[in-house]
Amino acid sequence: MKLIMLGAPGAGKGTQALRIAEKYQIPHISTGDIFRANIKNNTELGKLAKSYIDAGALVPDSLTCDLVVDRISQEDCANGYILDGFPRTIPQAEALTAALEKKDGSAIDFAINVDVPDEHIIKRMQGRRTCPGCGASYHLAYLPPKKEGVCDVCGEALILRQDDHPETVAKRLEVYHTSTQPLIDYYGKAGVLHTVDGTKDMEEVFAAIISILGD
């Protein structure tokens, strides 16, 4: 089972991806994790990626795809995997499709789109709070700390990350709609797209995804 998670920043796709990975016992793979692992292990691909990152440049689509294909070729991906955060653009999707075809003639089985309207995302992300000390995450409405404004784990004052400020979220959504949303059409044409209502309760969203994937 080879899956891709789609959806705007703050749609909750990362949370769902982790639960799917746990249920089906397949690796949850993010490009950020891949970059960090390759750079830490000083692999050839990692050194190449680091040269772009250190220069403040975007890692080229071709290199990012090479890193992803290298990761999904590992033994723990034999029964499938779930990609979270890749592909982000049509060129990346096309590169992945070509690489999978060349690798073993396979293709993505499911592209799960967690659909949430922009205004809902902005409101949702305004409620997020993060601990700068230990990294614990909270939400004022859905997962509040026991003591207002204070981390349950280490007692530090919680903050609203710059990424979660309304103007920053609006900008990220603009980028998403321009570069990433066309992927919905791409995987729709491939016949593997399935959309779930991400405004529902987390358990309902998960149940909707499981009904698509099967037990």
C-alpha positions as CSV (number, residue, x, y, z in Angstrom):
1,M,0.0,0.0,0.0
2,K,1.7,3.2,-1.2
3,L,0.0,6.4,0.0
4,I,0.4,10.1,-0.4
5,M,-1.2,12.7,2.0
6,L,-2.5,15.9,0.4
7,G,-4.0,19.0,2.1
8,A,-3.2,22.5,3.0
9,P,-0.9,23.5,5.9
10,G,-2.8,22.9,9.2
11,A,-5.3,20.6,7.6
12,G,-4.3,17.8,10.0
13,K,-2.8,15.5,7.4
14,G,0.4,14.9,9.4
15,T,-1.6,13.7,12.4
16,Q,-3.6,11.3,10.2
17,A,-0.5,10.1,8.4
18,L,1.0,9.0,11.7
19,R,-2.1,7.1,12.7
20,I,-2.4,5.4,9.3
21,A,1.3,4.4,9.5
22,E,0.6,2.9,12.9
23,K,-2.5,1.0,11.9
24,Y,-1.1,-0.5,8.8
25,Q,2.5,-0.9,10.1
26,I,4.1,1.0,7.3
27,P,6.7,3.7,7.5
28,H,5.6,7.4,7.7
29,I,8.1,9.3,5.5
30,S,8.6,13.0,5.4
31,T,11.1,14.8,3.2
32,G,12.3,16.7,6.3
33,D,13.2,13.4,8.1
34,I,14.9,12.1,4.9
35,F,17.0,15.3,4.6
36,R,18.1,15.1,8.2
37,A,18.9,11.4,8.2
38,N,21.0,11.7,5.0
39,I,22.8,14.8,6.2
40,K,23.5,13.2,9.7
41,N,24.8,10.0,8.1
42,N,26.9,12.0,5.6
43,T,25.6,10.1,2.6
44,E,26.5,11.3,-0.9
45,L,22.9,12.5,-1.5
46,G,22.9,14.1,2.0
47,K,26.1,16.0,1.2
48,L,24.6,17.2,-2.0
49,A,21.4,18.3,-0.3
50,K,23.4,20.1,2.4
51,S,25.2,22.1,-0.1
52,Y,21.9,23.6,-1.3
53,I,20.5,24.1,2.2
54,D,23.7,25.8,3.4
55,A,23.6,28.2,0.5
56,G,20.0,29.1,1.4
57,A,18.7,27.5,-1.9
58,L,15.9,25.1,-2.5
59,V,16.9,21.5,-3.0
60,P,16.1,20.7,-6.7
61,D,13.1,18.5,-7.4
62,S,15.4,15.9,-9.0
63,L,17.5,15.5,-5.9
64,T,14.6,15.5,-3.6
65,C,13.0,12.8,-5.6
66,D,16.2,10.8,-5.6
67,L,16.3,11.0,-1.8
68,V,12.7,9.8,-1.6
69,V,13.2,6.9,-4.0
70,D,16.3,5.9,-2.1
71,R,14.2,5.9,1.2
72,I,11.3,3.9,-0.2
73,S,13.7,1.4,-1.6
74,Q,14.7,0.3,1.9
75,E,13.6,-2.9,3.4
76,D,11.0,-1.5,5.8
77,C,9.0,-0.1,2.8
78,A,8.5,-3.6,1.3
79,N,4.8,-3.6,2.4
80,G,4.2,0.0,1.5
81,Y,4.7,3.5,2.9
82,I,3.0,6.8,3.4
83,L,4.6,10.0,2.0
84,D,3.8,13.2,4.0
85,G,5.0,16.5,2.4
86,F,6.1,15.0,-0.9
87,P,5.3,15.6,-3.7
88,R,4.5,19.3,-3.3
89,T,4.5,20.3,-7.0
90,I,3.5,18.8,-10.3
91,P,7.2,18.4,-11.4
92,Q,7.9,16.4,-8.2
93,A,4.8,14.3,-8.8
94,E,5.9,13.5,-12.4
95,A,9.4,12.7,-11.2
96,L,8.0,10.3,-8.6
97,T,5.7,8.6,-11.1
98,A,8.6,8.1,-13.5
99,A,11.0,6.9,-10.8
100,L,8.5,4.3,-9.4
101,E,7.7,3.1,-13.0
102,K,11.5,2.7,-13.6
103,K,12.2,1.2,-10.2
104,D,9.7,-1.7,-10.3
105,G,6.7,-0.7,-12.5
106,S,4.7,0.3,-9.4
107,A,2.6,3.4,-8.8
108,I,0.9,5.3,-6.0
109,D,-2.2,3.4,-4.7
110,F,-4.0,6.2,-2.8
111,A,-3.7,10.0,-2.6
112,I,-5.7,11.1,0.4
113,N,-6.8,14.7,0.3
114,V,-7.7,16.1,3.7
115,D,-9.9,19.0,2.6
116,V,-10.3,22.0,4.9
117,P,-11.5,25.6,3.9
118,D,-8.9,28.4,4.3
119,E,-10.9,30.3,6.9
120,H,-11.2,27.2,9.0
121,I,-7.4,26.6,8.8
122,I,-6.6,30.2,9.8
123,K,-8.9,29.9,12.8
124,R,-7.5,26.5,13.8
125,M,-3.9,27.5,13.6
126,Q,-4.5,30.7,15.6
127,G,-5.3,28.3,18.5
128,R,-2.0,26.3,18.3
129,R,0.6,26.8,21.0
130,T,4.1,25.4,21.2
131,C,6.5,25.0,24.1
132,P,9.9,26.5,23.1
133,G,11.6,24.4,25.7
134,C,10.6,20.8,25.0
135,G,8.6,21.2,21.7
136,A,5.3,20.0,23.1
137,S,2.3,21.1,21.1
138,Y,-1.2,22.2,22.3
139,H,-4.4,23.8,21.0
140,L,-6.5,26.2,23.0
141,A,-9.7,24.5,21.8
142,Y,-8.8,20.9,21.2
143,L,-5.8,20.1,23.4
144,P,-5.4,22.9,26.0
145,P,-2.6,22.8,28.6
146,K,-3.7,22.0,32.2
147,K,-2.6,25.5,33.3
148,E,-3.3,28.3,30.8
149,G,-0.2,29.4,28.9
150,V,2.1,26.9,30.6
151,C,3.6,23.6,29.2
152,D,2.4,20.5,31.1
153,V,5.7,18.8,30.5
154,C,8.4,21.3,31.5
155,G,6.5,24.4,32.8
156,E,7.8,26.9,30.2
157,A,5.5,29.6,28.8
158,L,3.8,28.6,25.6
159,I,4.1,30.6,22.4
160,L,2.3,31.2,19.2
161,R,4.8,30.3,16.5
162,Q,5.5,32.8,13.7
163,D,4.3,30.2,11.3
164,D,0.9,30.2,13.0
165,H,0.2,34.0,12.9
166,P,-2.8,34.8,10.6
167,E,-0.8,36.8,8.1
168,T,1.8,34.0,7.8
169,V,-0.8,31.3,7.5
170,A,-2.6,33.3,4.7
171,K,0.7,33.5,2.8
172,R,1.4,29.8,3.2
173,L,-2.1,29.0,2.0
174,E,-1.6,31.2,-1.1
175,V,1.6,29.3,-1.9
176,Y,-0.3,26.0,-1.4
177,H,-3.1,26.9,-3.7
178,T,-0.6,28.0,-6.4
179,S,1.9,25.2,-6.3
180,T,0.4,22.2,-4.4
181,Q,-3.3,22.2,-5.1
182,P,-2.8,21.2,-8.8
183,L,-1.6,17.8,-7.4
184,I,-5.3,17.2,-6.5
185,D,-6.1,17.3,-10.2
186,Y,-3.0,15.3,-11.1
187,Y,-3.9,12.4,-8.8
188,G,-7.6,12.7,-9.7
189,K,-6.7,12.1,-13.3
190,A,-4.6,9.1,-12.2
191,G,-7.7,7.7,-10.5
192,V,-6.2,7.4,-7.0
193,L,-7.5,10.5,-5.4
194,H,-9.9,10.3,-2.4
195,T,-11.1,13.4,-0.5
196,V,-12.2,13.4,3.1
197,D,-13.8,16.3,5.1
198,G,-11.0,17.6,7.4
199,T,-13.3,19.9,9.3
200,K,-14.8,16.9,11.2
201,D,-13.6,15.5,14.5
202,M,-10.2,13.8,14.2
203,E,-11.7,10.4,14.9
204,E,-14.3,10.9,12.2
205,V,-11.6,11.9,9.7
206,F,-9.5,8.8,10.5
207,A,-12.6,6.6,10.2
208,A,-13.3,8.1,6.8
209,I,-9.8,7.4,5.6
210,I,-9.9,3.8,6.9
211,S,-13.1,3.2,5.0
212,I,-11.2,4.2,1.8
213,L,-8.1,2.1,2.5
214,G,-9.9,-1.0,4.0
215,D,-9.0,-3.0,7.1
